[in-house]
Every structure is written in structure tokens, then in C-alpha cells.
Amino acid sequence: MELGLQGKVAVVTGVASQHGIGRAVALRLAEEGCGIACVDIDKKGAEEAAHDVVSSGQKAIALECDQSDYENVKKTVATAVERLGGLDILINNAAWMNNVDLIRTMPAASWDKEVSVNLSGPFYFIKEALPVMMRGKWGRIINISSLLGLMGVAGRAGYCAVKSGLIGLTKTAAIEGARGNVTANVIFFGMVDTAGSRATVPQQHWDVIVQRGALGRAATTVEVADIVTFYASERTAFITGSEVMVDGGQSLLVL
């Protein structure tokens, strides 16, 4: 299926992990002909991601960015536009998860960091990217959320709250971008088999979570990248403001 992405420019955040969602998405978009701005707070990780994209035959740049800092994001987007010649696709993937803390014991600083990285960061990127897309009369904004954004989980108040907050941010961006042919959608993923997930979730909990889903397994990063790339394509021109659930049936009651 032709996705119509040849020559488009994408900014993908959170690309440092070799076996993470961001790296897989960057490479999948590159397969479709996109130039990629590989963005991460980890400079070396961003450079490795850009190297992988270039090795695949597409243009890429590495940009170090702390997305909790608005001025840093502003500079990052401006650099991507200048060096790659535009900005058509924004994938807000980068996120930070606090250690497990109940609300009554969570340090205020941990809450503040989750909000600044996981909610303010995507807002900053949209704020800077949307005008560029509007001028170009084409754009795709995809916010990567989590099934936890639709649930309450003990010890994860900050993460649940910010991932839920992406719903309102996405829908507002969809309204404000519509007249410029810019769509915005939020994708809720269930368990994805990444190095980060494996490090965060104890094995016994992992087994219970994935087995309770209808499909009985976690998603692969390749599957995730395929879905994100599809929503970034011309094929989704009439889908905007949507909450897309991709969880292998983990939100279903399976008896």
C-alpha cells in the first residue's frame, strides 16, 4: 500500500533505545522515504538512531533535547526545519516514568518531572511544529500514550495522569490544525516488548499483564512502528482527534 510519505520530514522523540518504540518508528518512517530528525535527551542515543536511519538510505540528523525546557524544544524544532527543509510529521514518543510511589508518599518533584516531560514536552513540540505544518498545508501529529492513561494504577499517579492528559491536548491540536490539513491523533498502546518495559515491569507482573489480554502477548516494536507510520500517512487524511486503542485486547475482560 502506497502511504504517500516520500520526501516528508518527521521529528521523532525518544529514539535513544536501540530496542525501543522511537527507534523502530524512525526506521519505519525512513523506509517510506521520510527524512528523520532523531530527538532525545541522550545525545549519543540520538546520534546512533540517526546513524541507523542514514545506513538505511535516508537523510537524518541527531538532536539532543530536554523536552521539559521550552526554549530547548523551540531550538530543536527550528534546527530540524532548517536542516531538513521542513516539518510534516511529529511523533511525540519520549516519556519518563517515576519509580513506583503512592500518591501520599510521592515527592512533589517526581510529579513535577512527569508533568513537565510527559505533558508539557509534547505541548511544546506541538506549539512549535503546528505553525510550520499549517504553512505547508499538510501535517500529522501523533502522540504516543499508554493504556495506563485510561486506567488508575497504584503507584503510577503521575504517569496515568499525564498519559490521560494527552487526550485533551490531541483533540485541541486536531481542531486548531484542521483548516491547515493537519491531523492529530493519540495512540494508546498496551504492553510493548521493549528493553525499557522489561526493566520497569517485574517478570511475574509482566506475565500476568500480557496473559490477561485477548491475544496473550505483548506487541513488538515493529508492530507499533507499522501502526504509527500508517497514522502518519496519506491514508489517514480523514482521521483526526481520535483515540486509537492498540493493546492486543488487554483492556478487555477475558475470562
TAURDA-V590491 format. One record per residue. N is the residue number from 1. RES is the residue in one letter. PSI is psi in whole degrees, 0 to 359 (NA if undefined). OMEGA is omega as a letter, one per 40 degrees, with the letter a starting at -180 (NA if undefined). D_CENTER is the distance of its C-alpha to the mean C-alpha in whole Angstrom. Layout:
N;RES;PSI;OMEGA;D_CENTER / N;RES;PSI;OMEGA;D_CENTER
//
This chain:
1;M;126;i;23 / 2;E;124;a;23 / 3;L;351;i;19 / 4;G;33;a;21 / 5;L;0;a;18 / 6;Q;125;i;21 / 7;G;357;i;21 / 8;K;160;i;18 / 9;V;129;a;16 / 10;A;139;i;12 / 11;V;122;i;10 / 12;V;122;a;7 / 13;T;155;i;7 / 14;G;53;a;7 / 15;V;1;a;10 / 16;A;321;a;13 / 17;S;127;a;13 / 18;Q;329;a;15 / 19;H;36;a;15 / 20;G;174;a;11 / 21;I;313;a;8 / 22;G;316;i;7 / 23;R;317;a;11 / 24;A;319;i;11 / 25;V;316;i;9 / 26;A;315;a;11 / 27;L;323;a;14 / 28;R;319;i;14 / 29;L;323;i;13 / 30;A;323;i;16 / 31;E;329;a;18 / 32;E;3;i;18 / 33;G;14;a;19 / 34;C;143;i;17 / 35;G;144;a;17 / 36;I;129;i;14 / 37;A;110;a;14 / 38;C;112;a;12 / 39;V;133;i;11 / 40;D;155;i;12 / 41;I;338;i;14 / 42;D;103;a;16 / 43;K;314;a;18 / 44;K;318;i;19 / 45;G;320;i;16 / 46;A;319;i;15 / 47;E;320;i;18 / 48;E;320;i;18 / 49;A;316;i;15 / 50;A;321;i;17 / 51;H;318;i;20 / 52;D;319;i;19 / 53;V;315;i;18 / 54;V;321;i;21 / 55;S;335;i;23 / 56;S;353;i;21 / 57;G;6;a;23 / 58;Q;161;i;21 / 59;K;140;i;20 / 60;A;152;i;18 / 61;I;152;i;18 / 62;A;130;a;17 / 63;L;120;i;16 / 64;E;130;a;16 / 65;C;130;i;15 / 66;D;103;a;15 / 67;Q;357;i;13 / 68;S;353;a;15 / 69;D;111;a;18 / 70;Y;316;a;18 / 71;E;325;i;20 / 72;N;317;i;18 / 73;V;316;i;15 / 74;K;315;i;18 / 75;K;320;a;19 / 76;T;313;a;16 / 77;V;317;i;16 / 78;A;320;i;19 / 79;T;318;i;20 / 80;A;315;i;17 / 81;V;316;a;19 / 82;E;315;a;22 / 83;R;335;a;22 / 84;L;355;i;20 / 85;G;15;i;22 / 86;G;189;i;19 / 87;L;116;a;16 / 88;D;330;a;15 / 89;I;132;i;11 / 90;L;122;i;8 / 91;I;103;i;5 / 92;N;92;a;4 / 93;N;329;a;2 / 94;A;138;i;6 / 95;A;161;i;8 / 96;W;134;i;12 / 97;M;128;i;14 / 98;N;155;i;18 / 99;N;158;a;20 / 100;V;120;i;22 / 101;D;127;i;24 / 102;L;155;a;26 / 103;I;318;a;26 / 104;R;345;i;29 / 105;T;355;a;29 / 106;M;127;i;25 / 107;P;140;i;26 / 108;A;327;a;25 / 109;A;326;i;23 / 110;S;316;i;21 / 111;W;313;a;20 / 112;D;320;a;20 / 113;K;318;i;17 / 114;E;318;i;15 / 115;V;316;a;15 / 116;S;321;a;15 / 117;V;311;a;12 / 118;N;344;i;10 / 119;L;310;i;11 / 120;S;321;i;13 / 121;G;305;i;11 / 122;P;321;i;9 / 123;F;314;a;12 / 124;Y;316;a;14 / 125;F;318;i;11 / 126;I;318;i;12 / 127;K;319;a;16 / 128;E;327;a;16 / 129;A;324;a;14 / 130;L;315;i;16 / 131;P;324;i;20 / 132;V;315;i;19 / 133;M;319;a;18 / 134;M;319;i;21 / 135;R;326;a;23 / 136;G;355;i;22 / 137;K;31;i;22 / 138;W;136;i;19 / 139;G;153;i;15 / 140;R;124;i;12 / 141;I;123;a;9 / 142;I;119;i;7 / 143;N;126;a;5 / 144;I;115;i;4 / 145;S;193;a;7 / 146;S;154;i;10 / 147;L;332;i;13 / 148;L;340;i;15 / 149;G;350;i;14 / 150;L;9;a;16 / 151;M;167;i;19 / 152;G;130;a;21 / 153;V;126;i;21 / 154;A;131;i;24 / 155;G;359;a;23 / 156;R;35;a;19 / 157;A;315;a;20 / 158;G;312;a;17 / 159;Y;316;i;14 / 160;C;317;a;15 / 161;A;314;a;16 / 162;V;324;i;13 / 163;K;330;i;11 / 164;S;322;a;14 / 165;G;336;i;14 / 166;L;339;i;11 / 167;I;306;a;13 / 168;G;321;i;16 / 169;L;316;a;13 / 170;T;313;a;12 / 171;K;322;i;16 / 172;T;318;i;17 / 173;A;324;i;15 / 174;A;318;i;16 / 175;I;312;a;20 / 176;E;336;a;20 / 177;G;349;a;18 / 178;A;317;a;20 / 179;R;347;i;24 / 180;G;15;a;22 / 181;N;37;i;21 / 182;V;125;i;17 / 183;T;156;i;15 / 184;A;129;i;12 / 185;N;153;i;11 / 186;V;132;a;9 / 187;I;125;i;8 / 188;F;113;i;10 / 189;F;143;i;10 / 190;G;215;a;13 / 191;M;129;i;14 / 192;V;134;a;13 / 193;D;88;i;15 / 194;T;164;i;14 / 195;A;322;i;16 / 196;G;317;i;14 / 197;S;318;a;15 / 198;R;325;a;18 / 199;A;333;a;19 / 200;T;324;a;18 / 201;V;120;i;20 / 202;P;147;a;23 / 203;Q;319;a;25 / 204;Q;325;i;27 / 205;H;321;i;24 / 206;W;311;a;22 / 207;D;317;a;25 / 208;V;316;a;25 / 209;I;311;a;22 / 210;V;327;a;21 / 211;Q;339;i;25 / 212;R;345;i;25 / 213;G;155;a;22 / 214;A;322;a;24 / 215;L;345;i;23 / 216;G;24;i;24 / 217;R;168;i;21 / 218;A;160;i;18 / 219;A;153;i;15 / 220;T;160;i;15 / 221;T;332;i;12 / 222;V;317;i;14 / 223;E;318;i;14 / 224;V;314;a;10 / 225;A;322;i;10 / 226;D;317;a;13 / 227;I;314;i;12 / 228;V;317;a;9 / 229;T;321;i;11 / 230;F;316;a;14 / 231;Y;344;i;12 / 232;A;357;a;12 / 233;S;176;i;15 / 234;E;337;a;19 / 235;R;348;a;19 / 236;T;29;a;17 / 237;A;336;a;19 / 238;F;15;i;20 / 239;I;115;i;17 / 240;T;149;a;16 / 241;G;18;a;15 / 242;S;150;i;15 / 243;E;109;a;14 / 244;V;118;a;13 / 245;M;121;i;14 / 246;V;85;a;13 / 247;D;11;i;15 / 248;G;23;a;18 / 249;G;19;i;21 / 250;Q;341;i;20 / 251;S;359;i;20 / 252;L;156;i;24 / 253;L;105;a;27 / 254;V;114;a;28 / 255;L;NA;NA;32
//
